[in-house]
């Protein structure tokens, strides 16, 4: 049985830590859309910094990886459970870049 959207949202909010605001919506294809917003950072002409990923290709991991990188780069002293996964997120990013390089050759 899959978890409800609100249960997923609560779990993601705990993982993301106190600076994050997590919202999970459903798109027209009934896929989950993950949005993690930083309560501290404002991007000029856009509002709050956020990671927004559709759930089709493991959107939760993509959004959480981007959020983890944001915390690591912009909020070094912050404490969030997702920071424990930083090495794995960095490895996924490295592998994705290698795949892109191989595809462009």
C-alpha positions in Angstrom: 0.0 0.0 0.0 1.4 3.4 -0.9 1.5 6.2 1.6 -1.0 9.0 1.3 0.1 12.3 -0.2 -0.2 14.0 3.3 1.9 11.2 4.9 4.6 11.6 2.2 4.5 15.4 2.7 5.0 15.0 6.5 7.9 12.6 6.0 9.6 14.8 3.4 9.2 17.8 5.7 10.9 16.0 8.6 13.7 14.9 6.3 14.2 18.4 4.8 14.5 20.1 8.2 13.2 23.3 9.8 14.2 25.7 6.9 12.0 23.8 4.4 8.4 24.1 3.4 7.3 21.0 1.6 4.3 20.7 -0.6 3.2 17.7 -2.7 0.5 18.3 -5.4 -0.9 16.1 -8.1 -0.6 17.0 -11.8 -3.0 16.3 -14.7 -1.5 12.9 -15.2 -2.0 12.0 -11.5 1.7 12.2 -10.8 3.0 13.7 -7.6 4.8 17.0 -7.9 7.3 17.7 -5.1 8.1 21.3 -4.1 10.5 22.2 -1.4 10.8 25.9 -0.6 13.4 27.6 1.5 12.0 29.8 4.2 15.2 31.9 4.4 16.3 32.5 0.8 14.7 34.8 -1.7 15.5 34.7 -5.4 15.2 38.1 -7.2 12.2 38.3 -9.5 11.0 34.8 -8.4 10.2 34.7 -4.7 11.5 32.0 -2.4 14.2 29.6 -3.5 12.6 26.3 -4.3 13.1 22.8 -5.9 10.2 21.6 -8.0 10.2 18.2 -9.5 7.5 16.0 -11.0 7.3 12.5 -9.5 7.6 10.5 -12.7 11.3 9.7 -12.6 11.8 9.6 -8.8 10.9 13.2 -8.3 11.2 12.9 -4.5 14.8 12.0 -4.7 15.5 14.7 -7.3 13.8 17.4 -5.3 15.5 16.2 -2.0 18.9 16.0 -3.7 18.5 19.6 -4.9 17.4 20.7 -1.5 20.3 18.9 0.2 22.7 20.7 -2.1 21.0 24.0 -1.3 21.4 23.4 2.4 25.0 22.4 2.0 25.9 25.4 -0.1 23.8 28.2 1.5 23.1 27.1 5.0 26.2 25.3 6.2 25.3 25.5 9.9 21.8 24.1 9.5 20.8 20.7 10.7 18.5 18.5 8.7 18.2 14.7 8.4 18.6 14.8 4.6 22.2 16.1 5.0 23.2 12.6 6.0 22.5 11.6 2.3 24.7 14.3 0.9 27.5 11.9 -0.3 24.9 9.7 -2.1 23.3 12.8 -3.7 26.8 13.9 -4.9 27.4 10.5 -6.3 24.1 10.5 -8.2 25.0 14.0 -9.6 28.4 12.8 -10.7 26.9 9.7 -12.4 24.3 11.9 -14.2 27.0 14.2 -15.4 29.1 11.2 -16.7 26.0 9.9 -18.5 25.4 13.3 -20.1 29.1 13.5 -21.3 28.9 10.0 -22.8 25.7 10.8 -24.6 27.1 14.0 -26.1 30.2 12.3 -27.5 
